[in-house]
Structures are given as structure tokens and as C-alpha cells.
Amino acid sequence: MSDAATVKPTTAGRQIPIVCPGHTRPLAELQFCAIQEDSQKMRTLLVSACHDKLPMVRDGITGDWIGSFKGHKGAVWSCRLDSMGYLACTASGDFSLKVWDAVTGKELYAFAHQHIVKSCEFSPDSTRLASGGHEGVLRIYNLKVPTQEPLMIPQQSQPQHPSSSSSSSPKVTITKIVWLNDTTVLAAASDGIVRFWNIPLMMNPENENNNGHDDVVVQVPTDPQVTLQVDAEIRDMELSMSQNVLTIAAGTKVSFFDLSNHQLIHSYSMPIHFKDEGGATLHPSGQKFVAGGSDLWVRVFDFETGKELECHKGHHGPIRCVRYAPDGNTYATGSEDGTIRLWKTDP
């Protein structure tokens, strides 16, 4: 972690955030994405998933609306951009996963599921797409051959009795997905477990010489490489590459795991709960984090001590999602009130 001194509480007055209207139902997820517009200019985008069926793209600095992805018939639980900002994916309550041209808004692919899809995420190299939800199955799609059947990895809870087999264990709901790298996917679930899955090499584009035919055998992994455990259903999970830390919001706690050794760094009890929605996000410096959940307040905490540093009110409904911008200068919150608010890190 950073060697910088512990962050001190701000002495600034009441902060007035930028309010981003447009959505008409509760927010479900937020993601910032920094993209290279030309050789010397970066642009930050903010995408939002919402129960109003219309995920949106905004300017990440001003909050100005850029466009919406129209096509879902149910609540959208997850919306992500790929690392280059060319593709978007959305996971919905209409039992579908969609891939979009993020520049034009055109729908490129639609992948049917058997139940509500709660999370989706592109691999860092943008060649694969992971999804999961109430079906209890982690699906990996090969975007180089989109007609190819996905790799399907059932997520099963731990047997309650030593004599029980894993195949007889009930499936669990996947709540969040992140890629650790191009070959490892982390799936967080309703049983409080994060499972690390190694994606078989046959899924790599370089090894695909079958042109999408079904006669290629891919061995489906049956056991995760690693598991991390918290004591409640996982509501939010964020990977902080700059700090190599995994942030998890579950139950009434925010927990941080060191991904170099899979050890728990800190676990802090919050004055809110994450039973319905909500989340936490770690500042890129690793010095502080923001959490929001069951009440109307947006709180900032010191990473090393868990001490509350700031508390801001602005939303008119419980906080559903929070994320820091890549540069750490601002953070976004989404609420049940249908608005997104952009806050300054140092008001």
C-alpha cells in the first residue's frame, strides 16, 4: 500500500456535487473508463446501469449525457465498457447479455440466459466476455467467435456435510464479476465466496482454428484456483490494480484483500448495510475509500484506520453504487432516487 501519511478529515464546508439526471429508476452500477482519444489526450467516460432499462454513457468529468443503449426489456443490472472504450456490455433482468458498439450505440450481439443476469465484464484484452447471475453459472463468451457456445462453469456452495458431494450442493447467485487478468476471472456470489477461475487455454483466440464449430473439446474447470470468504452475500466487488487490492462490500462490512497473497488486510464495520444494494470503492492511492448503502449519506473513510473522514448528503434515496474516477479526483454515486452525483475527492 501507499506509504503516504494517513488522510486527515477535510475542513471544507458542505460539498455541492454535480447532479446528473436522466435515469427514471434506481441505479444499479457505475463504471469509469479512461480512454485515449489521441496521442496526447485522455478522456474519462462514465457508464451507468439502471432499472429503467436504459444504460447510459456520460462524460466522466462534467456528467454530460452522451448516449443510451436501447434494446433491453428488463432492468439493467450491469453495464461495462471494454478497456479501449469501443465495446459495451449490459446484463439484464430480461435474461439476456448484450454487446454494443460503444461509439454508435448499435447492438452487436445478444446472448440468451436462463435467468436474470446480474454482472458482466470484458477481459482486459477485450477478446472474452464473462457473465453471471441468478442462473448460478459463470459463462465465458469468446468474442472472436461469438457464435461459439460459451464456456459454462456452475457455481456451487460448499457442501454442508463432509459426506456430501459438490455436485449435490445448491447453486448460488453470482453478484459481481471482475477479471484479474486475461486468464483469471473472479466471481463473487450470494454465499459470501469469491471464486478465482482459470479460463482454459482453448478459449484463447490464438488457439481457435475451428472457425466456431462445436467439435472442439474444452475442459470445464470444476474447482476454483482460490477462494476468499466473507460473512454475508457479496453486494459489490472492485479490483484496484494500482494497489493490487480487492474491495468487497457485504452485509455490514467493507473488506480489503491483498491479491498478492490472498490475505485479508482490513475489514471495517459500517454504519450502513449492503443487504439490498450499495457498495464501496478504494481511492487509487489506497489511502481512503467511499461507501454507500442503506441510507442517504455518502461516507469517506480512512483506509488504515477505518475512521470516518467525511459524510455528505445529497441523494433522496439509498445509495446503490459508488466508484472513484481513474485519476482519483472525483467519485460518482448512484442512488435509488434515479440520479448520479459527482463529488470532489478534496472539496
Secondary structure as GFF3:
##gff-version 3
##sequence-region A 1 347
A	DSSP	beta_strand	18	20	.	.	.	ID=ss1
A	DSSP	beta_strand	27	36	.	.	.	ID=ss2
A	DSSP	beta_strand	42	50	.	.	.	ID=ss3
A	DSSP	beta_strand	56	59	.	.	.	ID=ss4
A	DSSP	beta_strand	65	68	.	.	.	ID=ss5
A	DSSP	beta_strand	76	81	.	.	.	ID=ss6
A	DSSP	beta_strand	87	92	.	.	.	ID=ss7
A	DSSP	beta_strand	96	101	.	.	.	ID=ss8
A	DSSP	beta_strand	107	112	.	.	.	ID=ss9
A	DSSP	beta_strand	117	122	.	.	.	ID=ss10
A	DSSP	beta_strand	128	133	.	.	.	ID=ss11
A	DSSP	beta_strand	137	142	.	.	.	ID=ss12
A	DSSP	beta_strand	151	154	.	.	.	ID=ss13
A	DSSP	three_ten_helix	166	168	.	.	.	ID=ss14
A	DSSP	beta_strand	174	181	.	.	.	ID=ss15
A	DSSP	beta_strand	184	189	.	.	.	ID=ss16
A	DSSP	beta_strand	193	198	.	.	.	ID=ss17
A	DSSP	three_ten_helix	201	203	.	.	.	ID=ss18
A	DSSP	three_ten_helix	205	207	.	.	.	ID=ss19
A	DSSP	beta_strand	226	229	.	.	.	ID=ss20
A	DSSP	beta_strand	234	240	.	.	.	ID=ss21
A	DSSP	beta_strand	245	250	.	.	.	ID=ss22
A	DSSP	beta_strand	253	258	.	.	.	ID=ss23
A	DSSP	beta_strand	263	269	.	.	.	ID=ss24
A	DSSP	beta_strand	279	282	.	.	.	ID=ss25
A	DSSP	beta_strand	288	292	.	.	.	ID=ss26
A	DSSP	beta_strand	297	302	.	.	.	ID=ss27
A	DSSP	beta_strand	308	313	.	.	.	ID=ss28
A	DSSP	beta_strand	319	324	.	.	.	ID=ss29
A	DSSP	beta_strand	330	335	.	.	.	ID=ss30
A	DSSP	beta_strand	340	344	.	.	.	ID=ss31
###
